C-alpha cells in the first residue's frame, strides 16, 4: 500500500550545514523519509555562530510533525536552558519604567468586551491599571515561578505560552545525536560545491574529498548561505539599525529568572538571556552612532569578565528562501532582531512549515510558493513588532533613538499603529507569530494611548468592571501560589529527563 | 444627544443589523431606527445557512427550538452537490472534518494512499454528518470529545421572511424604532459629502450620524448616493439571474441543502418544515429565461405553489463597503450566489466587524479602512471557493461548462488549486470562513485529486493503516445509525412549527 509508485520522488535529501539548523532539520526529517529515503548531512566549512552569543530563545510549538523538536522538556535539558514567561523591556518606553511583554493572553474579556478595553475605560475614570498585573506570565516572572503552560481548556495555564532559553551549541549536539540514532548519515568531508542542472536546480553536492551526493532536495542550513547566498536578500537595516553586537557569557550564582531582559542603552540594546547556570549577554548596537562604548558599558554593568566577541549583524530575510529544489533555513534564510524571541524560534516554525509542505516530487513549485508566502508573512510580522519597539521608544536626546522615533516605518506597521491609536484595535495579518496580547502589551506600555475606549466597555457599571478585575486577580494569585519556583521546576524536569525509562523515548526521532 | 443610527431597509440584513446592534451596543450608545417600506419587496427566499448563524442567535439569546418553530426551520448537515464534476456525481460538503489526523498529518493523505492502493471506499465513509444526511437522520453533536458523534457541526434552513419578522419583534422590543415609508431623497452635507438625512414620501426627514445601507440590490446610499464603484466578478461567476419557486415536500425531511448543476447554472433545493424552496441560478448569456424556467419546473418534486419569481444580479462587491458615514451590509455591499449558503454569514460578519469597529468619532478613517480591508478579504475568499465549483469540472456538455472550465481564475484560487493538485495541501490564510475540511470536501468532490500525498503518510505499515480505516469506517457507520430521523428529532425538541402554533 505504501509508496507513490511510478512517479518521480524526493528520496535523497542533502542538508548542508554544521549548526543547529542542520541538525534540527535532520532530526525532524529522519522519520518522514522512511527506510527508502536517504538523508545526508554535509558540514559547511565555516565557524558556526550558533545564534547571537551562542544562546537563543524560542516558543515551543506543538506541531506533531516536529517530532523531538516539540518536546519542550527534552529540549530544555539538552540545551542546558531555562524557561521564560516573556521579556522585560527596560529603558524603552516614554514612562521610563521597565515593562513586561508576556507570552499568552492578558486578563479575560467580559462578555463581548475585550480585556484591554475594560482597562482603557477604567483608566478614563482615573483608575491606574497595569495590564501586566492581570497576566499570569507577568506575575510568575516577577515572583520567579514557573510551570508548563497547558492543562484543561479554560484554565489560566492553558492561555499562557512560554519560551525556552537555550544554549544553541548544546542543543545542536543533542540533535546531532538524535539524528545519528535515527540513522541519518553525515559526511566527514565538508561541502565543496553544488552541481547545478540546466534549470538552476541542484543535482548534487560535491564534498571536499571528491564525493558526489545526488540530491532531490537540498537544505541550505549553513550560517553563510553557501548555496543561497546569491539569492535576493531583503535588507531591514533602514528600520533595524543595530549592525554589530558584543556577545559574552557571565556565570550566575543565583537561580535563573524566568524571563529575558531587553535593556536599552544609548545606541542599541542588551539582551540578558538566563541559561541554567550562566547568563548570555548580547549587546546590539549601531557602530556609526558610537554604540560600542555604550554596549560595552552595558555588558560591564552586567558583570562582564572577559573580552566579548564582536560580531557583525545583518537583519533581513531571503526574498524566496525556497528556490528550485533548495530551501534556505536558519541564518541562511533570515536574521531577526531578537527582541521578543530569537532566531531559533523562526527556525522551528520554518521547519514545521517545511514538513507540512515537504515536496513529494523534486519539482514542486506550488509548495515552494506557499512556503515562501507564509515564511515572508511571518517574518515581516515579527520584523514589524521589532520595528515598533524602536519606533515608539521614549528616549529623548540620544541620536540613535531620536532617529528611530523619526523613521518612516513599513506601511503594514504604520497601519497597525494608526489602527491601535484610533481605538485600541490590533490589526492581525496572515501568519502572525505572536498573540494579539503581545501587540497590546507593546502598544500600551510604549505609550500608544487610544483617545477613548470601545463603547462596549461603557455597557457595564464601573463597579462591575472593578469586580471583574478583582476576580481575575484572585484567580491568578491562586494559580501563582500553586506554581513551583522556576529553579525547582528546572530541577524536576532535568531529573525526569534523565530517568532510565526515558531512554526509550530519547532514541525516537 | 445620542448617536443616531439609521438602518435603511428591512429584510434579513436590516433586521439582523437592528437586532444585533440593539442587543450588543450598551444602552445609550446609539439610538437605532430602521426605515423600510412595505411597498418594496425583499429578496428573502428559503435561506440556507452555515453553522456560524448559531453563534449569532446565541449572542442574541434566542432559544433554538423556538427560533426554529417560528421560522419553519430545518437542521442542516451540509450541501449535496449533484452533477458538478461529472453528470451523475454526488458529493456532500459537510459541516465536519473527514476522519482523524494521524501524527499531525491530515486524514485525506492517508485516504489518498489507501485509494492509490486499491481501497475503493469513498471519502464520505469517514464523515458522520454525510452518512447521517444520506439517511435523513439528525441529532445535535455530543459534547464528549471521545464520542464519534462530536465530529460535526450543523446549521439551519429557514424561511428568511419569517426570520426577519422574528428579528424585528426582538429588535422592536429592545427599543429599535421602525419607520414605514419610501425614501425619495437623500441629503448630503455640502463640504464633506457625508449623508445627513433621508426624506420619506411623507416629507419627513430622518437624520442620523451613521447610516447602515441594507437596501439590497438598490444600494440606495452606498451606490446611488455615494457612487462607490461596484467590482463585477462576472468573468468568473457568469450566472446573473435566478428564478425562485416554492413547492410542497414530497418524501422525508432532508437535513441538507441540494445544489444540482444544470446546463448553464444550478438548481437549489432548500427543505423547510412546510415546503421546499427551489431556485434556478443561471447565466443569461448561456441560457434563455424560458429554458431556465422549464428546467426548474421540470424537476420539482411536487407542483409549484406560486409563479417563479425572477431575480437579476451581478456577482461582485464594492471595494469600499464603508464610505464616510455609510456602511453597506448585505446585498448593497456585494453579491455572491447562494451556492455555499454564505449570504447570511456575510451579513453576520459585517455586523460583527461594525460592532468591533463601531465609529468612535466622525469621520472615522481608521475604522473605515480596517472594515473595508477585512470585508474585502472575506468576500474574496468566499468568491474563490464558489468559483472552484464551476472551474474544477470535467463537464464539457454545454458552452457554459466549457467556458467555466477554460476561464482564468483569480491568482489566489489558481495557487490553491495548484498546491492541492501538487501535494494535497490547502493554502493558509487568516481570513476566510471556509476551513481546510471544506476545501477538502469540495476539491475532492470536484475530482481535483492530488498527484502526491504527504510523504509522512507512508509511515504506518499497510496492515496498520487498513485496520485503522476499517475501524473508523465502522465507528462512523455505527454512530450514524444511532441518530433519529430528522423530522422525529425536530418534533422531539419542540422545534416544529405546529408546536409553536399550539
Contacts between the chains, C-beta under 8 A, distances in Angstrom:
chain1	res1	chain2	res2	distance
A	1	B	113	6.5
A	1	B	114	6.5
A	1	B	116	8.0
A	1	B	117	3.8
A	1	B	119	8.0
A	1	B	462	3.9
A	1	B	465	6.4
A	1	B	466	7.0
A	2	B	113	7.2
A	2	B	117	7.9
A	2	B	458	4.7
A	2	B	461	7.7
A	2	B	462	6.3
A	3	B	458	6.5
A	4	B	113	7.9
A	4	B	116	6.8
A	4	B	452	5.6
A	4	B	453	6.9
A	4	B	458	7.9
A	7	B	451	7.2
A	7	B	452	6.8
A	10	B	455	7.1
A	31	B	456	8.0
A	31	B	459	7.0
A	32	B	455	5.9
A	32	B	456	4.7
A	32	B	459	7.6
A	33	B	455	7.0
A	34	B	455	7.7
A	34	B	458	5.8
A	34	B	459	6.7
A	63	B	104	5.9
A	64	B	101	7.8
A	64	B	103	5.5
A	64	B	104	2.9
A	65	B	103	7.1
A	65	B	104	4.3
A	65	B	105	7.1
A	65	B	456	6.5
A	112	B	24	6.0
A	112	B	59	7.7
A	112	B	355	7.4
A	355	B	456	7.2
A	356	B	425	6.6
A	356	B	454	8.0
A	357	B	423	6.8
A	357	B	425	6.0
A	358	B	454	7.1
A	358	B	455	5.8
A	358	B	456	7.1
A	359	B	423	6.7
A	360	B	423	5.9
A	360	B	451	7.9
A	360	B	452	3.5
A	360	B	453	7.2
A	360	B	454	7.6
A	360	B	455	5.4
A	361	B	422	7.6
A	361	B	451	7.5
A	361	B	452	6.0
A	364	B	422	5.7
A	364	B	423	6.4
A	365	B	418	7.5
A	365	B	422	7.5
A	366	B	415	6.7
A	366	B	418	4.0
A	366	B	419	4.1
A	366	B	421	7.5
A	366	B	422	4.3
A	366	B	423	7.1
A	367	B	419	6.8
A	367	B	422	6.2
A	367	B	423	5.4
A	367	B	425	7.1
A	369	B	415	6.3
A	369	B	418	7.9
A	369	B	419	7.5
A	370	B	415	7.2
A	370	B	419	5.3
A	370	B	425	6.8
A	370	B	427	5.6
A	370	B	428	7.8
A	373	B	427	8.0
A	374	B	428	6.5
A	415	B	369	7.5
A	418	B	366	5.6
A	419	B	366	5.2
A	419	B	369	7.5
A	419	B	370	5.5
A	421	B	366	7.8
A	422	B	360	7.2
A	422	B	364	7.4
A	422	B	365	7.9
A	422	B	366	3.5
A	422	B	367	6.9
A	423	B	357	7.1
A	423	B	360	5.6
A	423	B	366	6.6
A	423	B	367	6.7
A	425	B	356	7.0
A	425	B	357	6.6
A	425	B	366	7.9
A	425	B	370	6.6
A	427	B	370	6.5
A	428	B	430	6.5
A	429	B	430	6.6
A	430	B	428	7.4
A	430	B	429	5.6
A	430	B	430	4.7
A	431	B	428	7.7
A	431	B	430	7.6
A	432	B	430	7.6
A	451	B	360	7.5
A	451	B	361	8.0
A	452	B	360	6.1
A	454	B	356	7.9
A	454	B	358	7.1
A	454	B	360	7.8
A	455	B	25	6.4
A	455	B	26	6.4
A	455	B	29	4.6
A	455	B	30	8.0
A	455	B	358	5.6
A	455	B	360	7.4
A	456	B	24	7.2
A	456	B	25	7.3
A	456	B	26	6.6
A	456	B	355	7.3
A	456	B	358	7.8
A	458	B	26	5.2
A	458	B	28	7.7
A	458	B	29	6.6
A	459	B	25	7.6
A	459	B	26	2.8
A	459	B	27	7.4
A	459	B	29	7.5
A	460	B	26	7.7
